[in-house]
Amino acid sequence: MNEWVEISADPAHVRRERERARALRASAWWRAQVSRGVCHYCGKKVPPSELTMDHIVPVARGGRSTPGNIVPCCRACNAGKGCLTQAERILDELGGAPASGVEESEIEE
């Protein structure tokens, strides 16, 4: 993980949200999500049994276990994402480019 990502998870929050995620996993809403068999991130068609539950904003980063923050994704995408948000993962793939898209050498003093 890059040094520019800070993780300071509250253990009580993580425990509470993991319990909520287990409850959501048993819901009709989640069954409908995985029945499509499509990874939210890469778009690949995979068997529903191979989709995992991913928090868009990771629980360890303060994310919540709500339908708006949970998506089905393949194991490869979930493992590659780790505790990063999707935007941070993309920046990491680009080599940690500045969020503004402007190189430091281009900034005039």
N, C-alpha and C positions, 0 to 999 in steps of 0.2 A: 504494500500500500504506500502511496506517496506521502511525503512528509507534510504536504499542504492540506491533508485531510485530518481533522481532529475528531476523535471518537471519545466521548465521555458519557457513557450510558449509565443511566440510573437503574440499578438492579431491580428495584420495585416496578418501575415502568416496563422494563423488558419482560419481567415475569407476568405482569398483568396483560400486556399486549400479546404475548405468546399464548396465554389462555384464551384470549378473544380470537386469535387466529385459529386455534383448534376448534372452537365453536363454529366459526365461519366455514371451516373445511367440511363440516358435517351438514352445512345448509344447502337448500335447493339452489340458492344463488350461485354458490361455488360449483355445484354439479353442472349447472348450465354453462358456466364459464369454461370448464375443462372439457365439456362434451363437444365443443367446437374443434378441439384438438389442434389449436394454433398458438404458437409462442407469441406473446405480446411484443417481444423485442426483435426477433429475427424473422418472424412471420412463417417459419417452417411448420409444416403439417406433421404432427407427431401423435402417436396414440395417447388418448386422454390419461392413461395410467402413468405415462412418462412426463406429464407436466407437473411442475412444482409451483408452490405458492410463493410469490415474491412481493415484498413491500417496496413500492416505488421509492418512498423515503424510508430507509431502513429503520427498524425498531431501535437499533443501537444508536441511531442519530436523532431519536425523538419521534419517529414515524408511528402511526397508529394502525391498528388492525381494523380498518373500515373498508367497505367495498370500493371507495374512491382511491384507496392507497394500495390495493392488492390486485395483482394481475397474475394470470397463468403464464409460465414460461418454461422453456426446456431446461434441462439440467445444465447444459453447457453455458447458456446465457446467465443462469442464476449463479453458477460457480464463478463465472468471469466477472460478474458485477460485484460480488462480495458486499461490503458495507458502503459502497459508493452509490451516489445517485446516478441515474442514466447520463445526465449532463457531465458529471465528473468522470465517468467511465469514458465518455467520448473524448473529453479533454486529455485524459490519460493516454488514450490511443494516439492522440495527435502530438503527444510529447509534452503535455502540460502547458499548452499555449495559453497566453493571458486571456482572461475572460472577455476583454474588450476586442480581442482580435488584432491588437496593435502591438508590434514588437517594441521593446524598450528602446532599441536603437533609433526608432522612428520618432520618438517623443522629443520635441524641442524644449530646451530649458529656457 
